[in-house]
Amino acid sequence: AAAEAAIGAPVELDEATLRAALDPAACAAARLQIGSSSQAAMEAMLAGLAATLAANESWSEAAQERESSAEAALLARARELL
């Protein structure tokens, strides 16, 4: 009735079509564009995030090493001046 009022014609759906349309997993799997919720898109996004995280962890470790080295050099210079 609502469809007929909205578009002027009845809409008929069989039970299988309606069940498929209401199945969240099927809906997610049907979304194939980049950034969608399909399994392939999610796996690609997670792989990209893992690579970004690894790069950031590597940068952070190197930054910590540079900070420690700079602190050690600063303390050594301070001892020289005393």
C-alpha positions in Angstrom: 0.0 0.0 0.0 2.8 2.4 0.8 4.6 1.7 -2.4 1.4 2.2 -4.4 0.8 5.5 -2.7 4.4 6.6 -3.3 5.0 5.5 -6.8 1.5 4.8 -8.1 2.0 1.0 -8.6 2.2 -2.0 -6.3 5.6 -3.5 -5.6 5.7 -7.3 -5.4 8.6 -9.1 -3.8 8.9 -12.8 -3.3 10.0 -14.1 0.1 13.5 -15.1 -1.1 14.2 -11.6 -2.6 13.0 -9.9 0.6 15.2 -12.2 2.8 18.2 -11.6 0.6 17.6 -7.8 0.8 17.4 -8.0 4.6 20.5 -10.3 5.0 23.3 -8.0 6.4 26.1 -10.4 5.3 24.8 -10.6 1.8 24.4 -6.8 1.6 28.0 -6.3 2.8 29.3 -8.9 0.3 27.5 -7.2 -2.5 29.3 -3.9 -1.9 32.3 -4.2 -4.1 33.6 -0.6 -4.3 36.7 0.6 -2.5 36.0 1.5 1.0 32.9 -0.7 1.2 32.1 -3.2 3.9 32.7 -6.2 1.7 35.2 -8.8 3.1 37.7 -8.0 0.3 37.5 -4.3 0.9 37.8 -4.7 4.7 40.9 -7.0 4.2 42.5 -4.5 1.9 41.8 -1.7 4.4 43.2 -3.7 7.3 46.3 -4.7 5.4 46.9 -1.0 4.6 46.4 -0.1 8.3 48.8 -2.8 9.3 51.4 -1.5 7.0 50.9 2.1 8.2 51.1 1.0 11.8 54.3 -0.9 11.2 55.8 2.2 9.5 54.7 4.4 12.4 56.1 2.0 15.0 59.4 1.9 13.1 59.5 5.7 13.0 58.6 5.9 16.7 61.4 3.5 17.7 63.9 5.5 15.6 62.7 8.8 17.2 63.1 7.3 20.7 66.7 6.2 19.8 67.5 9.7 18.5 66.0 11.2 21.7 68.0 8.9 23.9 71.2 9.7 22.0 70.6 13.4 22.1 69.9 13.2 25.9 73.1 11.3 26.4 75.1 13.8 24.4 73.5 16.7 26.3 74.3 15.1 29.7 77.9 14.3 28.6 78.4 17.9 27.5 76.9 19.2 30.8 79.4 17.0 32.7 82.2 18.4 30.6 81.2 22.0 31.5 81.1 21.2 35.3 
